[in-house]
Protein backbone atom coordinates (compact mmCIF):
# COMPACT_ATOMS: atom_id res chain seq x y z
CA UNK A 1 0.00 0.00 0.00
CA UNK A 2 2.91 2.35 0.68
CA UNK A 3 4.27 1.93 -2.86
CA UNK A 4 0.79 2.63 -4.27
CA UNK A 5 0.71 5.87 -2.29
CA UNK A 6 4.18 6.84 -3.53
CA UNK A 7 3.25 6.08 -7.15
CA UNK A 8 0.02 8.03 -6.93
CA UNK A 9 1.81 11.02 -5.39
CA UNK A 10 4.54 11.06 -8.05
CA UNK A 11 2.02 10.79 -10.87
CA UNK A 12 -0.13 13.52 -9.28
CA UNK A 13 2.83 15.86 -8.86
CA UNK A 14 4.23 15.36 -12.37
CA UNK A 15 1.19 14.67 -14.55
CA UNK A 16 -1.57 16.56 -12.71
CA UNK A 17 -4.37 14.07 -13.48
CA UNK A 18 -7.94 14.62 -12.33
CA UNK A 19 -8.09 11.10 -10.88
CA UNK A 20 -6.81 7.54 -11.17
CA UNK A 21 -8.00 4.10 -12.17
CA UNK A 22 -6.29 1.58 -9.88
CA UNK A 23 -6.60 -2.14 -10.53
CA UNK A 24 -5.11 -5.25 -8.95
CA UNK A 25 -4.34 -8.46 -10.83
CA UNK A 26 -3.80 -11.62 -8.75
CA UNK A 27 -3.06 -14.96 -10.34
CA UNK A 28 -2.68 -16.32 -13.83
CA UNK A 29 -6.40 -16.16 -14.75
CA UNK A 30 -6.57 -12.51 -13.68
CA UNK A 31 -3.88 -11.51 -16.13
CA UNK A 32 -0.85 -11.68 -13.86
CA UNK A 33 0.60 -14.55 -15.91
CA UNK A 34 2.02 -16.33 -12.86
CA UNK A 35 -0.11 -18.29 -10.38
CA UNK A 36 0.61 -16.34 -7.17
CA UNK A 37 1.82 -13.07 -8.70
CA UNK A 38 0.12 -9.82 -7.75
CA UNK A 39 0.61 -6.50 -9.49
CA UNK A 40 -1.20 -3.17 -9.46
CA UNK A 41 -2.00 -0.86 -12.35
CA UNK A 42 -2.10 2.87 -11.59
CA UNK A 43 -3.57 4.76 -14.54
CA UNK A 44 -3.80 8.56 -14.39
CA UNK A 45 -7.04 9.92 -15.86
CA UNK A 46 -8.17 13.36 -16.96
CA UNK A 47 -11.66 14.75 -17.46
CA UNK A 48 -12.62 14.07 -21.07
CA UNK A 49 -9.56 11.90 -21.78
CA UNK A 50 -11.60 9.42 -23.80
CA UNK A 51 -12.28 10.27 -27.41
CA UNK A 52 -13.49 8.83 -30.70
CA UNK A 53 -10.23 6.89 -31.17
CA UNK A 54 -11.06 4.65 -28.22
CA UNK A 55 -14.71 4.29 -29.15
CA UNK A 56 -14.32 3.58 -32.86
CA UNK A 57 -10.93 1.93 -33.21
CA UNK A 58 -10.03 0.59 -29.75
CA UNK A 59 -6.87 2.72 -29.87
CA UNK A 60 -5.50 4.71 -26.93
CA UNK A 61 -3.66 7.96 -27.51
CA UNK A 62 -1.17 9.71 -25.22
CA UNK A 63 -0.30 13.43 -25.32
CA UNK A 64 3.49 12.94 -25.34
CA UNK A 65 6.03 10.33 -26.33
CA UNK A 66 6.37 7.52 -23.77
CA UNK A 67 10.14 8.11 -23.52
CA UNK A 68 9.52 11.74 -22.50
CA UNK A 69 7.10 10.58 -19.80
CA UNK A 70 9.65 8.00 -18.61
CA UNK A 71 12.41 10.62 -18.42
CA UNK A 72 10.16 12.97 -16.46
CA UNK A 73 9.10 10.32 -13.91
CA UNK A 74 12.38 8.40 -13.52
CA UNK A 75 14.15 10.74 -11.05
CA UNK A 76 11.23 10.60 -8.61
CA UNK A 77 11.00 6.81 -8.78
CA UNK A 78 14.77 6.46 -8.38
CA UNK A 79 14.46 8.26 -5.04
CA UNK A 80 12.23 5.40 -3.84
CA UNK A 81 14.89 2.73 -4.49
CA UNK A 82 16.88 1.41 -1.53
CA UNK A 83 20.46 2.84 -1.45
CA UNK A 84 22.08 -0.38 -2.72
CA UNK A 85 19.86 -0.36 -5.83
CA UNK A 86 20.35 3.31 -6.75
CA UNK A 87 23.79 2.80 -8.31
CA UNK A 88 22.84 -0.13 -10.58
N, C-alpha and C positions, 0 to 999 in steps of 0.2 A: 504494500500500500504506500510505503514511503517513496518508492521509485515512481509510482503513478503520480503522486503529488509533485515530485520534482519535474517529471516530464510535462505535466500540465502547466506548471509555473513557467518553465522555459518556453514552451510553445505560446503561452499567453503573452509573455514579455516580448518575444521576438516577432510573432505573427499577428498578434492582436485579433484573434478570432472572437466571434460573438458567442461561441459555445463549443462543445465537444461531443462527439460520439465516442463512447468507450465500450469496447466489447472484449469478452474473455473467451478464449478457445481452450478447451481441456479435452485431451484425448484425440486419438486418430480420427474417429468419426466426426468430431467437431471441427476438423480442419487443422489440427495441430500437427498431424503427420506422424506423431510418435505416441504410443499408448498413454503414457503418464505425463506427457509434456503439457505445460500450461504457458500460454503467452497472452498478452493484452495488446489490443489495438487502441491507440489514442489518435483520433482523427479530428483535427480542428475544422470547425464549420463557421460559415459566415451567412448572415441573412441574405437570401436570394442566391446562394452559391450553386444552385442547380439550374440547369438551362436546357435548351432544346437538344443539345448534344447528348446528354444523358438519357433523355426521354426517347429520342428517335433512333439513336445509333448505339446506345449502351457504351458511350465513350466518356471518360472523365477528362476534364481539362484542368490545368494548373496555371496560375498567373505568372510563374517564373520557372526557369530551368531548374530541375531537381538538384543539379550540382551547386547552383547558387544557394538554394535552400540549405543543403548540406553544409556548405562553407559557413553560412550564417549561424547555424545551430551548433556546429561541432565544438567551438570553444566552451560553450556553456555545459555541454555534456561531458567534455573532458574534465571539467572541474569536479564532476561526480565520481570519477574513477578513483579507486584507492591509490595511494602514492606509488606502490610498486608497479601498477599498470600504466601510469601516466607516461613513462618514458619508452614504452614499447611502440 
